[in-house]
Amino acid sequence: MKVIKKILSVFINKYVIAVVVFLSWIGIFDKNNLIFQYKLKSELNQLQKDKKYYSDEIRKSKEEIEGLTKNNKILEKFAREKYLMKKENEEIFVIVKQKKDSVK
């Protein structure tokens, strides 16, 4: 019985009550609560990953453009592969791989 009264007296203390109310308000009810902060942190991480991906893609594109403008052989290869361009006396055969159909 004394133990229960001692525990109750600690929880009834006005400072403990004030701290519990403050923490619950900040953690749950506030507009910038913990759940909202977690969502913002997740979104920030995703945006940083996207930024790195797009920065790498921009760097690759710049390198490709630089190669195309400086070297005519690379430009010719690019035009043949991407746009199926050919010289006047050539023929182009395009091979399309088909997916295997599943057995029914």
C-alpha positions as CSV (number, residue, x, y, z in Angstrom):
1,M,0.0,0.0,0.0
2,K,2.8,2.4,0.8
3,V,4.5,1.6,-2.5
4,I,1.3,2.5,-4.4
5,K,0.9,5.8,-2.5
6,K,4.6,6.7,-3.1
7,I,4.2,6.0,-6.9
8,L,0.9,8.0,-6.9
9,S,2.5,10.9,-5.1
10,V,5.3,11.1,-7.7
11,F,2.8,11.1,-10.6
12,I,0.5,13.6,-8.9
13,N,3.4,16.0,-8.6
14,K,2.6,19.1,-10.6
15,Y,6.0,19.2,-12.4
16,V,5.6,15.6,-13.6
17,I,2.2,16.4,-14.8
18,A,3.4,19.5,-16.6
19,V,6.2,17.6,-18.3
20,V,3.9,14.8,-19.4
21,V,1.4,17.2,-20.8
22,F,4.1,19.2,-22.6
23,L,5.7,16.1,-24.1
24,S,2.4,14.7,-25.2
25,W,1.4,18.0,-26.8
26,I,4.7,18.3,-28.7
27,G,4.7,14.6,-29.6
28,I,1.1,14.1,-30.7
29,F,-1.1,17.2,-30.9
30,D,1.2,19.9,-32.2
31,K,1.2,20.8,-35.9
32,N,4.9,19.8,-36.1
33,N,4.5,16.6,-34.2
34,L,6.8,13.6,-34.4
35,I,4.9,11.9,-37.2
36,F,5.1,15.0,-39.3
37,Q,8.8,15.4,-38.6
38,Y,9.4,11.7,-39.6
39,K,7.5,12.2,-42.9
40,L,9.5,15.4,-43.6
41,K,12.8,13.5,-42.9
42,S,11.7,10.7,-45.3
43,E,10.8,13.2,-48.0
44,L,14.1,15.0,-47.6
45,N,16.0,11.7,-47.9
46,Q,14.1,10.8,-51.1
47,L,14.7,14.3,-52.6
48,Q,18.4,14.0,-51.8
49,K,18.5,10.6,-53.7
50,D,16.6,12.2,-56.6
51,K,19.1,15.1,-56.7
52,K,22.1,12.7,-56.8
53,Y,20.4,10.7,-59.6
54,Y,19.6,13.7,-61.7
55,S,23.1,15.3,-61.1
56,D,24.7,12.0,-62.4
57,E,22.4,12.0,-65.4
58,I,23.2,15.6,-66.2
59,R,27.0,14.9,-65.9
60,K,26.6,11.8,-68.3
61,S,24.6,13.9,-70.8
62,K,27.2,16.7,-70.7
63,E,30.0,14.2,-71.3
64,E,28.0,12.7,-74.2
65,I,27.3,16.1,-75.8
66,E,31.0,17.0,-75.4
67,G,32.0,13.7,-77.2
68,L,29.4,14.3,-79.9
69,T,30.6,17.8,-80.7
70,K,34.4,17.0,-80.7
71,N,34.5,13.6,-82.4
72,N,32.8,12.9,-85.8
73,K,33.1,9.1,-85.4
74,I,31.2,9.2,-82.1
75,L,28.6,11.4,-83.7
76,E,28.1,9.0,-86.6
77,K,27.8,6.0,-84.3
78,F,25.2,7.9,-82.2
79,A,23.2,8.8,-85.2
80,R,23.2,5.3,-86.5
81,E,22.3,3.7,-83.2
82,K,19.7,6.2,-81.9
83,Y,18.1,7.5,-85.1
84,L,18.8,4.6,-87.5
85,M,20.5,6.9,-90.0
86,K,22.5,5.3,-92.8
87,K,24.6,6.2,-95.8
88,E,23.1,6.2,-99.3
89,N,24.6,2.8,-100.3
90,E,23.8,0.9,-97.1
91,E,20.8,-1.1,-95.8
92,I,19.8,-1.3,-92.2
93,F,18.3,-4.4,-90.6
94,V,16.6,-3.9,-87.3
95,I,16.4,-7.0,-85.1
96,V,13.6,-6.9,-82.5
97,K,13.8,-9.4,-79.7
98,Q,10.5,-10.9,-78.7
99,K,9.5,-11.9,-75.2
100,K,8.9,-15.6,-74.6
101,D,5.2,-16.2,-74.2
102,S,4.2,-18.0,-71.1
103,V,2.8,-21.6,-71.5
104,K,-0.9,-21.7,-71.0
